Amino acid sequence: MRYAAKGLISALFLSVLLTSCMKPKETPTATPLPAPTATATKVPAVTPAVVTATRPATTVPSPTAVASPTASATASPTVVPSVTNIDISSPKPGDRVKSPVHITGTAMVFEAHVEIAVKDATGKTLGSGSTNASRGAPERGTYALDLPFKTDKEQEGTVEVFSRSFKDGSIENLAKVRVTLLP
């Protein structure tokens, strides 16, 4: 019955509002409203919605034990971002490598394309190739390549991974690892 009364009041308000908006020359005709019926409708109770505010995900420092007479914890970040656009994971500096050398790492470069070269101590290219990382900039992706090279003797050398400038083709984002090349 309470809902029927609200409906009746709303209808009366609307009627008065429409009547006041009519031109003064027109005379409105009153139409009687139907009498409310006495049928009761059971309305189920409405449970109010609960809204929980959440914060966006952030990197949370993880506690690290400190060796000291008194136990304490210091915060260190769980993710350490790379400061270069190309990193070489393998081979490691000082590794002794044979052909084909397995080269892996991460890169954040244009169109995910990286070029790789094995060079001797004088800078002569002994083997070269290219591959694509799993993602291109602005994301960081992983890359891997088994690169064959030729050398007749054991010697110092480098594994170089780089990208090229889209503008002029020059070498960008050069990463190097010194290794020993084995025949």
N, C-alpha and C positions, 0 to 999 in steps of 0.2 A: 504494500500500500504506500510505503514511503517513496518508492520509485515512481509510482503513478502520480503522486502529488508533485514531485519535481518536474515531471513531464507536463503537467497541467500548468504549473507556474511558468515554465519555459514557453509554452504555447501562448499564454496570456501576454508575456513580455514581448514576444515576437509580434503579436497582434497589435499591441500598443505602439511598438516601434514602427511597424508598417503604416499604421494609421497616421502617425505624426509626420511621415515622409510624403504623404499624398498632397496633391495640389489643393489649395483652399476651395476652389470652385466645385470640386467633386465631394459628394457626400457619401461616406462609406456606409455600406449596409452591414449590419451586425449579423453574424452567423453564429448561432448558439453552438457552443462546444458540446460534444457528447459527454454525458455524465460518466464519471469513472466507474468501472465495473468492480465488483466486489470479489473477483477471483484472486486468490493469493498464489503467487508463484514463489517457490522456494529457490533462493539464490544461494549457490555454494559459497562458502567463505573463501576469500582471496588471500593467499599468503603473500606478503610483500617480498619483492625480490631483494636479494642481498648482493651488493656489488663490492667486490674486493679489489682494491687498487694494488697494482704490482709495479715494481720498478723494472726498467730494462736490464738485461743481463750485463754484468760487469765482471772484470777479472778480479778475483778475490785473492789477496795475499795468502800464501800457505805458510804455516809456522815451520821454522827450521830450528832444530836443536842446536844450542851453542855449547861447546865444551868449555866449562868454567866451573869454579868451585860451587857457585850457586846456579841451579838450572833455570834458564830463562828461554824465551822464544823470541826470535826476530822475524819480521815479515819479509818475504822475498816474492817477487812476482812469479806466477806459475807459467807465464808465456814470455819468452824473450824474443822480441822481433829482430829480424836480421837488419843490419844497417847498410847492406849492399844489395843491389838488384840481382846479382848472381852469386851463388855460393856453390862450392865444390865439396861434396861429402866424401867422395872417393875418386881417385886415390888420395891418401893422406900425405902431407909433406914428408919427404924422406922415404916413401915406399919404393920398393924395387918392383918394376912392372915389366911384363912381357906383352908381346903383341898377341891378340888384341887386348888392349887395356879397357877395363870396365870403368866407365866414368858415370857418376851419378851426382845429383845435387838438386838445388831449388833455384828457380828464377822467377822474376817479376819483370817481364819485358814485353814490348809491343808484339802482338800476335803470337806470343809464347815461343817464338823462334830463337834458338841459340845455335851458334857455330862453335865447333870444338877443333882444336889443333894440338898435335904432339910435336914439340920442337926440340932440337938438340941444343947444346950449350951455346952454339954460335947464332941461334935463332932460325936455323934452316928448318922448314916444315918437313917432318918425316911422315905425317899422316894427318888427314883432315876429314871432317864430316859435319853434318848438322842434324838436328832433331827438334822436336817441339816439346815444350813442357806441357803438363796436364792442364794448365790454366794460363791465360795471358793477363797482362797488366789490366787493371790495378790489383788483381789477385796474384798470389804466389803459387806456382805449380812445381811439380817435380819433373825431372828429366833423367834419362839414362841412355847410354850409347856404348856399344862395344866397338872401339875404334882400332883398326889395324894400323900398324906403322912398320917401317923397315929400318933396322940398324944392324951394322956388321960387328959392332963392338959394344961393350958396356960403357956407358957414358952418362954424364949428368944431362938433364933435360927438364922440360916443363910441359905440363898439361894446361892449356889455356881454353877458357870458355868465355864467350863474348856474344854481344848482339851488334847489329849494324844500325846506323842511323837511317831512319826512313827518309830523312831530308836529303842526305848526300852519300850514304853508303859507308861512312867512316865507322871505325870500331868504337863501340860504346860498352860500358859496363864490363870491362875486362877483369876476369878473375884468373889467377895463376897459382899453380902448385908445383913446387920443385920436387922432382923424382929422379930415380936412377933408372935409365932405360937399359934393358937387357936384350941381347940378340935372340 
